[in-house]
């Protein structure tokens, strides 16, 4: 029997999943961008656009790393995400296993030392650490948490964040993965590396670069593909609130995700590059709709009461 | 290399470990033998490791908006079986007395009719809540922390009672865990009474306190939130008991029943172990602007649908002026003499005593009667002139608000400062859990240590640390290896198939 979760805790777990995944994704993204910058192909504009920092002009590698990795006051930076995940975890210590809490706590405590080391050894050192720790967190969660609603909210947050980030990544770099082959540009390979998909892709498609888009978007087996993330999110939602109606779908979040997954499921792989802008827009829209619906359905804690001193409603009390 | 205790100089107080320089007391001989050969480097290294365990686990308290690790000293404090027996009996006696007193205060108030305690003390107590009058309760003090010190002659004294929301038990549990990881050898050589029974006992007592009509009660821990100084403890207790840790905003009251808001709607709550002060608990009755509690809690408790632990209004019993009456109350309710005496205290309401105290402020300790956490305490012999002058004014303006005590040089215990043990003052807070039939004591309790030299206030908010507290069992310590655990060796038919596979791989 699974136990109900407090709404506040469900929301916190969901956001821990999102923040840890986001820290991981930004680290991956930044790694790609920095290596592109070395090749003179990247000035940071694209990366900032992916992460939703509007109107950021060209950046040097140092300012890019400074803002996107080290600046803990910026909630959109790696260290900001680690901090948020850790603060959230601190609020639900009695729910998550102590190993997972310790993992986030130690990660946050070690970041300054990692930054100092990265300033000598290069940012890769820092980015690699963040990726390892996020893998460790999800590994520990996987190994130590019961498969109850708490676990599902963490996985749900992670999956939605992952689908979102992978599609953003494709949105910005799709020219270099779908355009005519330009052997000088290593971006498509870097993209695969950023998603940890390098080996898996090579084994599946033998390095046929026309399949990169298909792999990151539609592959049913690769865990960082958009398709896989959506399927996982849908599964979580189905388990969180089973729907027993004979027709239709009462759960708005599941409906939004299910519809866009179906579009991807039966997409024509041959004309994928042409459809991409439309698919990505639909993905963004579905992600937003799902987030709203989840908040609405599960995270409705009561707002703190606002008291009016001497108000007439007090007369009866 | 010199042994670590060789340069240990006793301070001008009772030393817990040494009878005289170089000669440890009997209870400490095992510990002394284990620690003495360790070099200063070794000791320092272990201390750093210990601090690291705490930082990683997030064993912190919030001080001035900042999370700080609670310093744990490497050298444990040891109580032998006889000492512990005395403390345990004295605390039980004290808890039963305060329980009876509170039942009276919020019931018939016979003790005041009989003139044992003057009425004005009740009416002037800031923690006497009329709103709590007549709320049914089998138990009011579910959890108590009675602070005990040892004076210059080695006698125990009760320093103060805490029957509102005594904190610190989490450090007892974490200290033991950290110590057994860092210095496992110490525990192999002598048996120490374990502390891990606490969460089970606490949950048992809380469940037993549930309203009568509930067969399978839901217990929750109510915390003010992550910014509270003791948040770590609230989360730990909830985790160890396997119950929800709720904040005020997770609760709603409807028709005098309390619910928590979950992802599957509202679920009833029957017992609230609250770590929120009375004043913030229910904006309908107390501070109207509090968002830490939940409106309607008190009415639900009055209707008998929820139990609040500890009960609302307990502060009237740990008022430091009531403290001076506890020996009288003991005689009145139990017909017993205190097993452990109070520190000599003076009530300032009597004009002659007041004048005498004002003339001797420099030789007394003055405490605000409703203070907690060491706030506002003035230690006369150490206070500068200006402090004494403003103190005199404050006391003259509100004699009911203060109590005077003889300054006691708290006993000292060797504590690692830098890389050497030095004498530092300590106290003891044993924790008692009262389930209505029995008052159970966690063996040991929290030993707090004042880390600055000569400092007498041990609270964590005043730069205090803590020590693992050992209670030795009744029989003499048994040197030598512990008996082998049954079943530690694999049974004969066990086939280590996986390691066989690895062997094959390595070839």
Contacts between the chains, C-beta under 8 A, distances in Angstrom:
chain1	res1	chain2	res2	distance
A	4	B	262	3.7
A	4	B	263	6.0
A	4	B	264	4.4
A	4	B	265	7.8
A	4	B	267	5.8
A	5	B	262	5.8
A	5	B	263	5.0
A	6	B	244	6.0
A	6	B	246	6.4
A	6	B	250	5.1
A	6	B	260	5.9
A	6	B	261	6.7
A	6	B	262	5.5
A	6	B	263	7.8
A	7	B	250	7.4
A	7	B	261	5.1
A	7	B	262	6.2
A	7	B	263	5.8
A	8	B	247	6.9
A	8	B	249	6.9
A	8	B	250	5.5
A	8	B	261	7.8
A	9	B	244	7.9
A	10	B	262	8.0
A	10	B	263	4.8
A	87	B	226	7.5
A	90	B	58	6.9
A	90	B	226	5.6
A	90	B	231	7.8
A	90	B	235	7.9
A	91	B	225	7.7
A	91	B	226	5.0
A	93	B	58	7.6
A	93	B	232	7.9
A	93	B	235	4.0
A	93	B	236	7.5
A	93	B	239	6.5
A	94	B	221	7.9
A	94	B	235	4.8
A	94	B	236	7.5
A	94	B	238	3.9
A	94	B	239	3.8
A	94	B	244	7.7
A	94	B	245	4.6
A	95	B	239	7.9
A	95	B	245	8.0
A	98	B	57	7.2
A	98	B	239	7.5
A	101	B	58	6.8
A	102	B	56	5.6
A	102	B	57	5.9
A	102	B	58	7.3
A	105	B	56	6.4
A	105	B	57	7.4
A	105	B	58	4.7
A	106	B	56	5.1
A	109	B	55	6.2
A	109	B	56	7.3
A	149	B	263	6.3
A	240	B	263	7.3
A	298	B	263	4.7
A	300	B	261	7.2
A	301	B	249	5.9
A	301	B	250	6.4
A	301	B	261	5.2
A	302	B	249	6.3
A	302	B	252	5.8
A	302	B	261	6.2
A	303	B	249	7.9
A	304	B	248	7.9
A	304	B	249	5.6
A	304	B	291	4.5
A	305	B	283	7.3
A	305	B	291	7.4
A	305	B	295	6.2
A	307	B	283	6.4
A	307	B	288	5.4
A	307	B	289	6.5
A	309	B	288	6.4
A	317	B	284	6.4
